[in-house]
Amino acid sequence: MQRILAPWEIKRKLVVKAEEETNPRHGHEPNERPIQDYIRFGIINLDKPPGPSSHEVTAWIKRILGMERAGHGGTLDPKVTGILPIALQEASRTLQALLLSGKEYVCVTRLHSEVNEEKIRTVLNEFQGVIYQRPPLRASVKRQLRTRKIYYINLLEIQDRNILFQVACEAGTYIRKLSHDIGEAIGCGAHMQELRRTRSGPLTEETKLVTLHDVSYYQTRWRETQDEKWLREFIQPMENALRLLPKITIRDSAVDAICHGANLAAPGILNMDTGINLKTTVLVQTQKTEAVALAGATKTTEEILEMDHGIVAKTERVLMPRSTYPKTWQTSKT
């Protein structure tokens, strides 16, 4: 059976529908935003330490940065370490997109008796694909049976009764429950010992991962010097968290209408990614790669390419403030 690809393994190509120059007087490339906007639409790829909850870590970030609004992308249990995306202010609107992007973990699971390596590998392979899971008792969601995708499980090491494996999975997968189920399938029982998240969508340990100490240090340096380079050391544009979504690039003249909640029509499109299907969540972006909105596709890439008029995507979440680009659309008179 063919393995289900993780979102970061999917390859897309750019398809050009039309060409047009962007006006440099409006908007900014994400990395070149003025510092206040850079913070306002910024995310932090945080390395969560063991001990505090995800909510506590987010509260500390808000206190360090002196801001009232921030959110985290995907809860980690207090003992679990690793990548915890923190979205600042307006960037918190992007967090729902991270739920579509998948996670990757490295887990230490302890078997309740010794088992040979071949048996372990065979059982791990059986868990690749679609699995059924019921959330554990202490989970904050309803305990009903549901399906989750396991993109891959790689056995990394065996030491006595401890097995170290890497697992990539759909958001909402409980690795503690997965460890228990693996033990049941092997026949000896097992429980999770340690867990670290190594990827959240496009954010990995190689994409500007920082600790709470780093955030505190860089923020202090910025206050002392007022040199914005220190803030850019640990904050990155929210667009970095949206990289795995298929994208549709629109004309400058279409931007403000989308910011007012209009659905995306074919005449406003310049180019798009391949692989867009019905109900696919897409990122609508400017020619400067600024995020404008999240939208649900109503047409495929091939259909959009052939369309001269009509709606191709329904706007679900506006990410850009109104009037960032000039208004060129007309309000219908009643």
VEXDREN-2710 file (C-alpha; in Angstrom, 1 decimal):
% VEXDREN-2710
k/r/px/py/pz
1/MET/0.0/0.0/0.0
2/GLN/1.3/3.4/-0.9
3/ARG/2.3/5.6/2.0
4/ILE/0.4/8.8/2.7
5/LEU/2.6/11.8/2.1
6/ALA/3.2/14.2/4.9
7/PRO/2.2/17.8/4.0
8/TRP/5.9/18.8/3.8
9/GLU/6.6/16.0/1.3
10/ILE/4.1/17.2/-1.2
11/LYS/5.7/18.8/-4.2
12/ARG/3.8/21.6/-6.0
13/LYS/4.5/23.6/-9.2
14/LEU/3.6/27.2/-10.0
15/VAL/1.1/27.7/-12.8
16/VAL/0.9/31.2/-14.3
17/LYS/-2.5/32.5/-15.5
18/ALA/-1.6/36.2/-16.1
19/GLU/1.3/38.6/-15.4
20/GLU/1.2/42.1/-13.9
21/GLU/3.6/44.4/-12.0
22/THR/3.0/45.1/-8.3
23/ASN/3.0/48.7/-7.0
24/PRO/5.9/49.1/-4.6
25/ARG/4.1/51.9/-2.8
26/HIS/1.7/49.5/-1.2
27/GLY/2.5/46.7/1.2
28/HIS/5.9/45.1/2.0
29/GLU/7.6/41.8/1.5
30/PRO/7.1/40.0/4.8
31/ASN/10.7/40.2/5.9
32/GLU/10.8/43.9/5.1
33/ARG/7.8/45.1/7.1
34/PRO/8.3/48.1/9.4
35/ILE/9.2/46.7/12.8
36/GLN/5.9/47.4/14.5
37/ASP/4.1/45.5/11.7
38/TYR/6.8/42.9/11.7
39/ILE/6.0/42.2/15.4
40/ARG/2.2/42.5/14.9
41/PHE/2.3/39.8/12.2
42/GLY/5.1/37.8/13.6
43/ILE/5.5/34.3/15.0
44/ILE/8.1/32.7/17.3
45/ASN/9.4/29.2/16.7
46/LEU/9.8/28.4/20.4
47/ASP/11.6/25.4/21.9
48/LYS/9.3/24.6/24.8
49/PRO/11.1/23.4/28.0
50/PRO/9.8/20.5/30.2
51/GLY/7.7/21.6/33.1
52/PRO/5.4/24.5/32.2
53/SER/2.2/24.0/30.2
54/SER/1.8/25.5/26.7
55/HIS/-0.6/28.1/28.2
56/GLU/2.0/29.2/30.8
57/VAL/4.8/29.5/28.2
58/THR/2.5/31.7/26.0
59/ALA/1.8/33.9/29.1
60/TRP/5.5/34.3/29.7
61/ILE/6.1/35.3/26.1
62/LYS/3.4/38.0/26.4
63/ARG/4.9/39.2/29.7
64/ILE/8.5/39.4/28.2
65/LEU/7.3/41.2/25.1
66/GLY/4.8/43.4/27.0
67/MET/1.9/42.5/24.8
68/GLU/-1.7/41.5/25.5
69/ARG/-2.3/39.1/22.7
70/ALA/-0.6/35.9/21.6
71/GLY/-1.5/32.3/21.0
72/HIS/0.2/28.9/20.6
73/GLY/-0.2/26.4/17.8
74/GLY/-0.8/23.0/19.1
75/THR/-0.8/22.1/22.9
76/LEU/2.2/20.2/24.3
77/ASP/1.8/18.4/27.7
78/PRO/3.9/20.0/30.5
79/LYS/6.6/17.2/30.4
80/VAL/6.9/17.3/26.6
81/THR/9.5/19.5/24.9
82/GLY/10.1/20.9/21.4
83/ILE/8.5/23.1/18.9
84/LEU/5.6/25.3/20.1
85/PRO/4.7/28.0/17.6
86/ILE/3.8/31.3/19.3
87/ALA/1.7/33.7/17.1
88/LEU/1.9/37.3/18.1
89/GLN/-1.1/39.7/18.0
90/GLU/-2.7/39.6/14.5
91/ALA/-0.7/36.5/13.5
92/SER/-2.8/34.5/15.9
93/ARG/-5.3/34.2/13.0
94/THR/-2.9/31.9/11.2
95/LEU/-3.0/29.2/13.9
96/GLN/-5.8/27.3/12.4
97/ALA/-3.7/26.7/9.3
98/LEU/-1.0/25.0/11.4
99/LEU/-3.6/22.4/12.3
100/LEU/-3.6/21.4/8.6
101/SER/0.1/21.0/8.4
102/GLY/0.9/18.0/10.4
103/LYS/3.4/17.3/13.3
104/GLU/6.6/15.3/13.8
105/TYR/7.8/13.8/17.1
106/VAL/10.7/11.8/18.5
107/CYS/9.4/9.4/21.1
108/VAL/11.0/7.0/23.7
109/THR/8.5/4.2/24.5
110/ARG/9.3/1.6/27.1
111/LEU/8.1/-2.0/26.3
112/HIS/6.9/-4.1/29.3
113/SER/9.1/-7.0/28.2
114/GLU/11.9/-7.6/25.7
115/VAL/10.9/-8.1/22.1
116/ASN/13.1/-8.8/19.0
117/GLU/13.7/-6.0/16.6
118/GLU/12.0/-7.6/13.6
119/LYS/8.7/-7.9/15.6
120/ILE/9.0/-4.2/16.6
121/ARG/9.6/-3.0/13.0
122/THR/6.7/-5.1/11.7
123/VAL/4.2/-3.6/14.2
124/LEU/5.4/0.0/13.7
125/ASN/4.9/-0.4/9.9
126/GLU/1.3/-1.6/10.6
127/PHE/0.6/1.8/12.2
128/GLN/1.5/3.8/9.1
129/GLY/-1.6/5.0/7.3
130/VAL/-5.1/5.8/8.8
131/ILE/-5.5/4.7/12.4
132/TYR/-8.4/4.8/14.9
133/GLN/-7.8/6.6/18.2
134/ARG/-9.9/7.5/21.2
135/PRO/-8.5/10.5/23.2
136/PRO/-7.2/9.6/26.7
137/LEU/-9.3/10.3/29.8
138/ARG/-7.4/13.5/30.7
139/ALA/-7.8/15.0/27.2
140/SER/-9.7/18.2/26.9
141/VAL/-11.7/16.9/23.9
142/LYS/-14.7/14.6/23.7
143/ARG/-13.7/11.0/24.0
144/GLN/-15.1/9.6/20.8
145/LEU/-13.4/7.3/18.3
146/ARG/-11.8/9.2/15.5
147/THR/-9.4/8.6/12.6
148/ARG/-5.9/10.1/12.3
149/LYS/-3.2/9.8/9.7
150/ILE/0.2/8.5/10.5
151/TYR/2.5/9.6/7.6
152/TYR/5.5/7.6/8.7
153/ILE/7.1/5.8/11.7
154/ASN/10.9/5.3/11.6
155/LEU/12.6/3.1/14.2
156/LEU/15.8/4.9/15.3
157/GLU/17.2/2.9/18.1
158/ILE/16.5/0.0/20.6
159/GLN/18.1/-0.1/24.0
160/ASP/17.0/-2.9/26.3
161/ARG/13.2/-2.4/26.5
162/ASN/13.3/1.2/25.3
163/ILE/12.6/2.0/21.7
164/LEU/13.3/5.3/20.1
165/PHE/11.2/6.2/17.0
166/GLN/10.3/9.2/14.9
167/VAL/6.6/9.6/13.9
168/ALA/5.0/12.1/11.6
169/CYS/1.2/12.5/12.0
170/GLU/-1.9/14.5/11.5
171/ALA/-2.6/17.2/14.1
172/GLY/-4.6/15.9/17.0
173/THR/-2.8/12.5/17.2
174/TYR/-2.1/11.4/20.8
175/ILE/1.4/9.9/20.9
176/ARG/1.0/8.6/24.4
177/LYS/-2.0/6.7/23.2
178/LEU/-0.1/5.6/20.1
179/SER/2.7/4.2/22.3
180/HIS/0.1/2.3/24.4
181/ASP/-1.5/0.9/21.2
182/ILE/1.9/-0.2/19.8
183/GLY/2.5/-2.1/23.0
184/GLU/-0.9/-3.8/22.7
185/ALA/-0.2/-4.8/19.1
186/ILE/3.2/-6.2/20.0
187/GLY/1.6/-8.1/22.8
188/CYS/3.7/-7.0/25.7
189/GLY/2.3/-3.6/26.6
190/ALA/4.1/-0.3/26.5
191/HIS/4.0/3.3/27.8
192/MET/5.5/6.5/26.6
193/GLN/8.7/7.6/28.5
194/GLU/9.7/10.9/26.7
195/LEU/8.5/12.9/23.9
196/ARG/9.8/15.8/21.8
197/ARG/8.1/17.6/18.9
198/THR/10.6/18.2/16.1
199/ARG/8.2/19.8/13.6
200/SER/5.0/21.7/13.4
201/GLY/4.0/22.1/9.8
202/PRO/6.8/24.0/8.1
203/LEU/8.5/25.0/11.4
204/THR/11.4/22.7/12.3
205/GLU/14.4/22.7/14.6
206/GLU/16.4/24.3/11.7
207/THR/14.0/27.2/11.2
208/LYS/15.1/29.8/13.7
209/LEU/14.2/27.8/16.8
210/VAL/14.7/29.8/20.0
211/THR/14.3/29.2/23.8
212/LEU/12.6/31.4/26.4
213/HIS/16.1/32.5/27.5
214/ASP/16.8/33.6/23.9
215/VAL/13.6/35.6/23.7
216/SER/14.4/37.3/27.0
217/TYR/18.0/38.1/26.0
218/TYR/17.1/39.5/22.5
219/GLN/14.2/41.5/23.9
220/THR/16.6/43.1/26.5
221/ARG/19.1/43.9/23.8
222/TRP/16.5/45.6/21.8
223/ARG/15.4/47.7/24.7
224/GLU/18.9/48.7/25.4
225/THR/19.9/49.5/21.8
226/GLN/16.6/50.1/20.0
227/ASP/18.2/48.2/17.2
228/GLU/15.4/46.2/15.5
229/LYS/17.8/43.5/14.4
230/TRP/17.5/41.9/17.8
231/LEU/13.7/41.5/17.4
232/ARG/14.2/40.0/14.0
233/GLU/16.6/37.4/15.6
234/PHE/13.7/35.5/17.2
235/ILE/10.5/36.8/15.5
236/GLN/9.7/35.7/11.9
237/PRO/6.9/36.6/9.5
238/MET/3.6/34.7/10.0
239/GLU/3.9/33.7/6.3
240/ASN/6.6/31.2/7.4
241/ALA/3.9/29.2/9.2
242/LEU/1.8/29.1/6.1
243/ARG/4.4/27.8/3.6
244/LEU/2.8/24.3/3.2
245/LEU/-0.5/25.6/2.1
246/PRO/-1.2/25.8/-1.7
247/LYS/-1.1/29.4/-2.8
248/ILE/-3.0/31.7/-5.1
249/THR/-1.4/35.0/-6.0
250/ILE/-3.7/37.9/-6.8
251/ARG/-3.5/41.3/-8.4
252/ASP/-3.0/44.4/-6.3
253/SER/-6.4/45.6/-7.4
254/ALA/-8.1/42.5/-5.9
255/VAL/-6.5/42.7/-2.4
256/ASP/-8.7/45.2/-0.6
257/ALA/-11.9/43.4/-1.7
258/ILE/-10.6/40.2/-0.2
259/CYS/-9.7/42.1/3.0
260/HIS/-13.3/43.2/3.2
261/GLY/-14.4/39.6/3.1
262/ALA/-15.2/39.2/-0.6
263/ASN/-14.8/35.8/-2.2
264/LEU/-12.0/35.3/-4.7
265/ALA/-13.0/35.6/-8.4
266/ALA/-11.1/34.4/-11.4
267/PRO/-10.2/37.8/-12.9
268/GLY/-8.1/38.7/-9.8
269/ILE/-5.8/35.7/-10.1
270/LEU/-2.2/35.9/-11.5
271/ASN/-0.8/32.5/-10.6
272/MET/-1.4/29.5/-8.4
273/ASP/0.0/26.2/-7.2
274/THR/-0.8/22.8/-8.6
275/GLY/-2.7/20.4/-6.5
276/ILE/-5.6/22.6/-5.5
277/ASN/-8.8/20.6/-5.2
278/LEU/-12.4/21.2/-4.1
279/LYS/-12.5/22.4/-0.5
280/THR/-8.7/22.7/-0.3
281/THR/-7.6/25.4/2.1
282/VAL/-5.5/27.8/0.2
283/LEU/-3.4/30.9/1.1
284/VAL/-4.4/34.0/-0.9
285/GLN/-1.3/36.2/-1.2
286/THR/-0.1/39.3/-2.8
287/GLN/2.7/39.5/-5.4
288/LYS/5.0/40.5/-2.5
289/THR/4.0/37.1/-0.9
290/GLU/2.0/38.8/1.9
291/ALA/-0.7/36.7/3.3
292/VAL/-4.1/38.2/2.5
293/ALA/-6.6/35.5/3.6
294/LEU/-7.2/31.8/4.0
295/ALA/-9.9/30.5/1.6
296/GLY/-11.6/27.3/0.7
297/ALA/-11.2/26.4/-3.0
298/THR/-14.4/25.8/-5.0
299/LYS/-12.5/24.9/-8.1
300/THR/-9.4/22.9/-9.0
301/THR/-6.1/24.3/-10.3
302/GLU/-7.0/23.1/-13.8
303/GLU/-10.5/24.7/-13.7
304/ILE/-9.2/28.0/-12.3
305/LEU/-6.6/28.2/-15.1
306/GLU/-9.4/28.0/-17.7
307/MET/-11.9/30.4/-16.0
308/ASP/-12.3/34.1/-17.0
309/HIS/-15.0/34.8/-14.5
310/GLY/-16.8/33.3/-11.5
311/ILE/-15.8/32.5/-7.9
312/VAL/-12.9/30.1/-7.4
313/ALA/-12.5/30.3/-3.6
314/LYS/-14.6/31.3/-0.6
315/THR/-12.8/33.6/1.9
316/GLU/-12.7/32.0/5.4
317/ARG/-10.2/34.0/7.4
318/VAL/-8.9/37.5/6.5
319/LEU/-5.3/38.0/7.6
320/MET/-4.4/41.4/6.1
321/PRO/-5.9/44.7/7.5
322/ARG/-8.2/46.7/5.2
323/SER/-6.7/49.6/3.2
324/THR/-3.2/48.1/3.1
325/TYR/-3.8/48.2/-0.6
326/PRO/-6.0/50.9/-2.2
327/LYS/-9.7/50.2/-2.8
328/THR/-10.5/49.7/-6.5
329/TRP/-13.8/47.9/-6.2
330/GLN/-17.3/49.5/-6.3
331/THR/-20.1/48.9/-3.8
332/SER/-23.3/48.0/-5.5
333/LYS/-26.2/50.4/-5.1
334/THR/-29.5/49.2/-3.8
END
